[in-house]
């Protein structure tokens, strides 16, 4: 099967747009996980749907460091 280039523009059909969002969101989160495991990289991804629903991925290390960092910031103010 040959992949073809698509023009990047808003998908007008709501059902097709939702299906594409779900598939690409899943692919993006999988890639983020793979990158963090394979390359020992610290990765964080935050996605908001058009309805405002939150989807996220982050390494446990990033979450721990963010929490520690936010507590340190609070102590300095």
C-alpha positions in Angstrom: 0.0 0.0 0.0 1.4 3.4 -1.0 1.0 6.2 1.5 -0.1 9.4 -0.1 0.4 13.0 1.2 -2.5 14.7 2.6 -3.1 18.5 2.7 -3.1 19.6 6.3 -6.4 21.4 6.9 -9.4 21.1 9.1 -11.5 18.0 8.4 -15.0 19.3 7.8 -16.9 16.0 8.5 -17.3 15.8 12.3 -17.3 11.9 12.4 -14.2 11.7 10.2 -12.5 14.4 12.3 -13.2 12.5 15.5 -12.0 9.2 14.2 -8.8 10.9 12.9 -8.3 12.7 16.2 -8.6 9.4 18.1 -6.2 7.5 15.9 -3.6 10.3 15.7 -3.9 10.9 19.5 -3.2 7.3 20.2 -0.3 7.2 17.8 1.2 10.4 19.3 0.9 9.0 22.8 2.4 5.7 21.8 5.3 7.5 20.1 5.9 9.6 23.2 6.0 6.4 25.3 8.3 4.7 22.9 10.7 7.6 22.8 10.9 7.8 26.6 11.6 4.1 26.9 14.0 3.6 24.0 16.0 6.8 24.4 15.6 7.3 28.2 14.2 10.7 27.4 12.0 12.7 29.6 8.7 13.3 27.7 5.5 15.0 28.4 2.5 15.4 26.1 -0.7 17.3 26.8 -3.6 17.1 24.4 -7.0 18.9 24.7 -9.8 17.7 22.5 -12.1 20.2 20.8 -14.6 19.6 23.6 -11.9 20.4 26.2 -11.2 16.8 27.3 -7.6 16.3 28.5 -5.3 13.5 27.3 -1.8 13.2 28.7 1.4 11.2 28.9 4.4 11.9 31.1 7.3 9.9 32.4 7.0 9.2 36.2 10.3 11.1 36.6 8.9 14.3 35.0 5.9 14.1 37.3 8.0 13.7 40.4 10.4 16.5 39.4 7.5 18.8 38.5 5.9 18.2 41.9 9.2 18.8 43.7 9.8 21.9 41.6 6.4 23.4 42.3 6.9 22.9 46.0 10.3 24.5 45.8 8.8 27.5 44.0 6.1 27.8 46.6 8.8 27.9 49.4 10.6 30.8 47.7 7.5 33.0 47.5 
